[in-house]
């Protein structure tokens, strides 16, 4: 045990440190740099009602009091092994912290006499679980449920969840049992049900843990990007929210009211940086909102009152460097009584944030064909707001979107086969505005294409044809007479016409649907070419469980500062498709 003297420390904010141009309903009121970098963070409230932030840095667990949230005071610094992982949680009069890739064990901080006196110790008891006996030295995350059960997650060598009782002696937790079916990266536990984020299997799995020595698996679900980092349920346990720690991944919402029949309701990612590789990290649920640390995008507040339609209502950036990668906001804790949010930034340290929680304005409806009254899927619905905002209709023609701020907005409905429709909608906070619309189909033509062999002029059957532009891709094939009659919705954008067959070189030309010809004759030279823009019916074989060869559009990935996978086809190639070894989220699915 050791006494740690308080130290007053605060920093006047500098606009040059943080990019705040895109802030929405959130304001940074204090920033304390962590020269060695920040990691996990949690909150604490002492017996006098004083609020605190407990943040992990590479070298220490640091505890700041927030009597004046704009001037955090460093009250304790518990030095430990240098590591980039230091996670924190608080329960009653104690703060608990763990480190990964280090040997600190559990840091137990006694806050009974805070802020004047704060004591701490390193706890590395020996336990036996799953026939393995070892000292607790390295764990990935820590959690305490409302019954006082301490959960240590991803501890070596056990990997799963270790359960300890804090009720008898919070300074010396009593081991109860373990769940070691799969590696647990993080978790949540309520009413004797464990919800485990099993990152390497991409699963959020529920376990019955009424008997901590004999957990029973109930059911699980694979999350959208199959790299489940954390989960947090709604207060009524009807809904679960998850993150996948992958580039371009989502915060996902599930209905878990029937744990044996888990249903995906919606998935959300920042529209302004969509497709740039931004990564979500940790999400927390508070009073119908999700507060999420989103690495290089900072902190996001999502209105989850309607979990089938997640809407961003708050945003603040804690990081002004790279657009993507494992930089920026690591963790966030929004649970202080004052509603102040404390956040940790990998490069920046501690941020104290004042949020304004507002209800989203919802816009929902169905899109139909004006002539047939049939529903239309894949309609892009663009709500024209200061922040990027677009969604698509589903197979039932339904769309759900919205915005943070009330007002009268223009809405665009676009589809390659229909004329653009622009209309207006009045949006109100907390109100669902229904806007059902009907789209008028574009005029159609039937273009005749004849494919022949150059020189002999023999008709070529089964020649592959693709017509594409930014709006539409049309696939066709010649019949036995070498002819294809293709129905085309007229478009102001020109199409690229590509024709080919194995044993012949590709032919490409520009085609205007507004100025069609009676027929287009295509002459193919003999030869061998495959730019993968045409489906040449390749067959592939593999003995590997993953990494099969597939045809699709690559998504660029970065490892550190190096390009791990190309983000596009070569410029001299036709189209954007390639053959590559499939990895999780490594390709865009081929759109027909």
N, C-alpha and C positions, 0 to 999 in steps of 0.2 A: 504494500500500500504506500501511496505517497501523496503529499499535499502539493497542490499546484497553485501558484499565485496568479491572480487575475492580471490581465494586461489590456489596457485600452488601445483599441486599434480600429481606425476607420479610414475610408478613402473617399475624397470628393470625386464624384463621377466625372468622367471626361467623355464628351461625345465622340471623340476620335477612337475610343476603345471598342465601342459596340455599335453595330449598324442597326439603327432603330427606325429607319425610314418606313419599314413595313409593319411597325407595331400596331396592334389592334386590341383595344380595351385592356391593355396591360402596360405597366410602367415600372422600370427598374428604379428603386429608391436607394439602393446601396450595393456596392461592389467591393469585396475584399479579395485581392489577388492571392493566389496560392502559387508561389514560385516553383514548387515541385509538381504542381498539377493537382486537379481535383478528381474525385471518383464518387462513391456513394454518399447519400445525404439523408438525414431524417430530422424530425422536429422533437422538441421536448418542452413541457410546461412544468415549472417547479411548484412547490406547495404555496408559494406566494403569488402565483399566477404569472410569473415572469416567463416569457417565451424564449426559446433557444433554437439554434441551428447546430446540428452535429454533422460535420463533414469529414469524409475521409480524404486525406491527401496521400501522396506517395510515401511520405515519411512519418505521418502521424494521424491520429484522430484529433480533430480540433473542435472545440465547443465554444460557440459564441452566444452571448446573451443579447436580447433584442429589446431592452427597455425602450430605447429609441431605435426603431427599425432602420432608420437612415444612418445610424452610427453603431454598428455591431461592436461588441466588446469581447475580445478573446479572453475566456475564463479558464480554459484548460487546453493543454496540448500534450497528448499521450504519444510519445515517440515509439516507433516500431520499426520493423524491417522494411526496407524500401521495396515498394511494389506498386503497380498501377491499379490493383484491385483492393479496395478497402470499403466494405459495405457496412451499413449502420442501421440499427433499429432501437426503439425505446419502449420500455414498459414500466409503468408505475414510477418508482424512484430510481430506475436504472437505465443506463444506455449500454447496449451490447454492440460490439463491432468485430468483424472477421476479415481475414485477408486471404487472398488466393495467391498461389505461387510464392508463398512465404511461410514463416513458421511461428507467427504470433499466437496462434490458437484463438481464443476468444478474449477480447478486451472487455472487462466488466467495469463500468464506471458508476460509482455511487454518487447520486445527485441529491441525497436527502438534505444536505446542508448547503446546497448551492444558493446563490452564487459565491458565497464566502469561502466555503471549503468543498472541494471536489476531490474524491479519492478514486484510485483505479488499481486494477491488477490484471495480469495476464493469466488466463486459466487454460491449462493444457492437460486436462484429466485423461486417463486411459479408460477406454470402453471396449466391449466386445459386441460386435454386430455382424450378422451374416457370417459367423465363424471366423471373423477377422478381428484381432486385438491390436490396438494401436493408440497412441496419444492423439488427441485432437490438436492439429497444428495448422492445417490449411483448409479453408472452406470458401465457397464462392459467394454465398449470400446468407442472410440471417433474417428471421421473422419470428414474431411472438403473437399468438392468437389471443382472443379476449378471455380465455380461460387460464392464461399464464403458462402456456406450453411454448417453450423455446424450440425453434426449428432451425437446425444448421443444415445447409443445403450444399450439395456437391463437394462434400468433405472427402479427402483422400484418407484411406483407400476405399471408402464405402460407396461414394458417388451419389447415393440417393438422398433421403431426408433422415436426420437423426432427431429424435424427440426427447426433450428434457422438461422436467417439472420445475417451475420457478417458485411455486407457492410456499414450499417449506423453507427454502433458503435461497433467495435470488443471487447470493454471492457464490453459491456452490450448487448449481443445477443438478437435479437427480435424473439419471438416464432412464428412459422408459421403454425405448425400442426404436426400430428403424423401418423405413420403407426403401428397399434397395433394388427394386425391379429394373429401373433404368436410371441413368444420370439425371439429376434434377438441377436445373440451372437457377430456378427461382420458383416461388410457390405462394399460395394463399391458403389459409385454413379457417374454416368456420363451421360450427355445429358438427364437429367431428368428421367433417369431410375435407380431405386434402385435395387441392387442385394444383397439380404439378406441371411446371413448364419443362418438358423434356426435349431440350433444344436439338439434340442430335438426331432424334427420331421425328422431330417436327410435330410433336403431340402436346396437347393439353389434356392431361389424364386425371380423372377423379378417382379417389380411393376412400373407402370407408375405414376410418382410423379410430373407431370407438375403443378398440383394443390396440394400443400403440405398439404392442409387441407382435401383433398379427394383422397388419393392414390387408385389406381386400380390394382389389381393383374393381371399379364399377363400370366405367366406360371412358372413352377418350375420343378426341377429334383431331384430325390433322389440320393445322392452321394454314392460311393461304400461301405462304412462302416456305412452309415446312421447315422453319427454324425458330421454334417457339421460345421467345426470350422471357416474357413475363406475362402474368395474368392478374386480373383484379375484377371481382364480381360487383354487381349492384348491391345496395344495402338489403334489398328484399330477396337476394339470391336467385332472382329470375333470369338475370342476364350476366354473361361473362364477356370480358373485353381482353384481348390479347395483342401482343406485339410480336413481329418476326424481325430479328436483327439482321436484315438483309437490305441491300440497295433496292430502292423503289418499293419496299414492302409497306404493308398496311397496318393500321389499327383495326382489328376486326371485332364485330359484335355478334354474340351468339345468344340464342334462347336456350337456357339450361333448366327451365322450369320442370321439364322431364329429362332428368340426367341420362336416361337410357335412349333418348331421342334428341340429341343436340342439333340445333338448326342454325346455320349461318344466316344472319339478318342483313348485315351491311359491312362494308369495309371502306376505310377512309385513309387518304394520304394527302399531303399538302398540294393543292392545285398549282400554286405559283412555282413550285420546284419539281413538279411531276416529271418523271423520266430522266432526272439529272443524277440519280443515284443516292438521294438523301435516305438516311437510315433511321427508323424509329428505335427507341431503346426501352424506356419504362413508362407505363401508363398507370394512373391512379384514378379511382372513382370517388367523387365527392358530390353529394346532393344533386345527382343527375348530370354531372359534368365529368368529362375525362380530362385530366391534366397530364400531359405527356411530354417527357423529355425526348426531343427529336434531333439529337446530335447537332449537325451544322445548321438546322433550322431553328434551334432554340427551344422555347417552351410553347406548347400549343394547348389551348382550351377548346374542347369539343363538346357541344351540347348533345348529350346522350339521353335526354328525356324520351325521345323517340328513337330507340336503338336501331330501328330499320331505316333511319335517315339521319346519319351523323353529320353535323354541320359545325364548321369552325367558327367560334365566336370570340376567340382571343389568341393573340400571338405576340411574342417578344423574342428578339434575337439576342443571345448572349455571346455570339461568336461572329467575328467579321473576316475570318480566313477562308479556307477552302470551301467550295460549294458542297462537297461530299466527303465521305470517309469517316473514320472514327475520331472525330474532333468535335468540340463544342459541348453541348449540354448532355451530361451523363445521367443525372438523376434530379428528381423533384419531389418535394413534400408539401402538399397544400392543406394540411390538416390542422394548422394552428387556429386557436379560437378567434383570433383577429382576422382570419382569412388571408393573412400574409402568406405568400408562397416563398419557400427557400429552395434554391436550385444550385446544383454544382456543375461547373464547367471544367472540362479536362484541362484546357489551357488557362482559363480565366479565374478559377476558384469559386468563391461564394458569391451568389447573387441573391438579393432580397427584392421581391417583386410585389407590387400592389396590383391585384387583379380587379376588374369590374365584370362580375358575372351577369350576363344578359341572356335571355332566351333567344333562340334562333327564330328567324322568320322562315317558314316552310312553304315551298311551292311544289305541288304534286299533281299528277293527272295521268291521262291516257291519250295516246296519239293514234288516230285512225285514218284510213284511206277515205277521201271525200266521196269516192264513187262506190266502192264495195263495202264500206264501213268496217272492213277488217282491220285488226290492230297492226301496227307497224313496229317492228323491232329495230334496234340499232339506229334510232333517230338520235342525233346529237342535240341536246337541249342546252343552250348557252344562255345563262343569266348574265346580262351585261352589267357588271359591277366593277368597282375600283380594283378588286382582287379577282384573279382568274377563277372562272366558275363554269364548269360544264359537266354534264352527265349524259348517259345514254338510256334509251328505253330498253326494257327487257323483252323476253319472248312474249309477254302478255301485253306489250305496248305501254307498260307503266314506266313512269319516271318519278324520281324523288330527288329534290335538290333544295336549295335555300341559301340564306345569307344572314350575316350577323345583324346588320342594321336595317331598320324599317325604311320604306320609301316606295316610290313608283319607279319600276325598272322595266326596261325592254327585254324581251325574251326571244331568242331565235331558235327555230326548229328546222334542222337541216338533215337531208338524207339524199344519197346519190340519185335515187330514182324519183325524187319529188322536188317540186319548186319550193324554194326557201320561204318560210313563213316567219314574219316578225310581228310580234304583238306586245302588249304591255300587261303588267301585273302589279297590283298594289300589295305590298308585303307588310305584315305587322308582326312584332315580336311575340312569340309564343302562340301564333295562330297559323293553322294550316290553310293556305290558299289553294283551292282546286282550280286547275286550268286544263280542261280537256280541249284538244284541238284536232282539226282534220287537215290533212295535207293533200294538195292537188298533184297527181302524178305528172311527170314530165312527158312531153311527146315522145313517141317511140318510132324507131325505124327498124327495118330488117335489112341488114347488110349481107350481100352474097360475096363469099370469098372462095376462089378456085385456086387450088394448090397443084402445081405441076413440077416435074423434074426439068431442070434447065437443060437444053439441048435436045433431049428426046421428046419433051413435052408430054411424057406419060403422066397421067393423073395419079396423085399420091393420096391414098386412103390413110386414115388414122393419123394425119398430121395434127400436131398440137398447136393451138392458137390461144394467145392471151392478149387481151386489150386492157390497158390500165392507165389511169391517171390518179391524181391525188384523191379523187372522190370514189373511184370504183375500179374493181378488177373483174373482168369477164373471162371465163374459160370456155373453150369450145374445141371441137375436133371434127375433121372432115369425115364424110361418109365414104362409102365404097367408090362413089363417082368423083371423089376429090373435092367435093363441095361442102361448105358449111354456111348455113343461113342463120345469122346471129341477130337476136333481138337486142336492141340497144336503146336505152333511155338517152335522149339528146342532152348534151352537156356543153356549156360554153368553153370548157377546158378541152384541149385536144387530147386524144388518146395516143399512147404508144402501141403499135401493133407488132407483135412478135410471132413468127411462125417457124416451126421446126419439126424434125423427126429424127430419131436415131439413124445415122447413116447419111445425114444431110447437115449442112451448115445452117445456122439460124438466119432468118431474114427479119429485118426491122425497118419500120417506116412510121411516119406520123399520120394519124387518121383523125379527120374532123367529122363528128357526128352531125354537125350543122350543115355540112356540105358533102353528103354521102354520094358515092358513085353507084352506078347501076350494078357493077360488079368490080371486085378487086382481084386481079390475077397475080399470084405470087409464084415466082420461079425459084426453086431451091437448088443450090449447088451441092453436088455430092461431097461428102467429107464427114468429119466427126467433131462435134462441138456440144458442150453442155455448160451453159452459164447458170443452170439450175433455176432459171425463170420458168422453164417448162417442166412438167412432170414427165420424166423419161422412164418411170417405173423401175428404178433401181431397187434391188433387193439387198438387204444388209444382214449380216450375222454377227453375233457377239456372244462371248461366254461371260462377260462382265454383268454384274447386277445393275450397274448404272453406266452412263456414258455411251449409249448406242448412237449410231449415226442417224441424224435426222435432217430434214430439209426445212429451213426456216430463216427468219431474219435475226441476225445476231444482236445481242444486247451487250454493249461494252462493259467490262468489269475491270476494276483497279485493285491491285494488291500493293498496299503501301503507296508508293509513288509511281509504280510501274503498271503499264497496261497489261493486264492478264489475258484479256480477250478482246479482239477487235470489235468495234461498235458498228461497223458497216461493211458492205461488200466493196470490192475494188472499183474505182471510178470507171475503168474501161469495160466493165462487165455490164450486161443487160440486166436491169432490175436490181433488187436488193436482197435476193435470196441466196443462201449458201448451203453447203453440206457441212455440218459440224457435229462434234460429239455433244450430246445433250447433257446439260447440267441443270441444277435447280435454277429456274428462272433465267436460263441463259439464252433463250430464244423467244421472239414474239411468235405466237401461233400464226400459222398461215391463214390469212383471211380470204375467204371465198366470196 
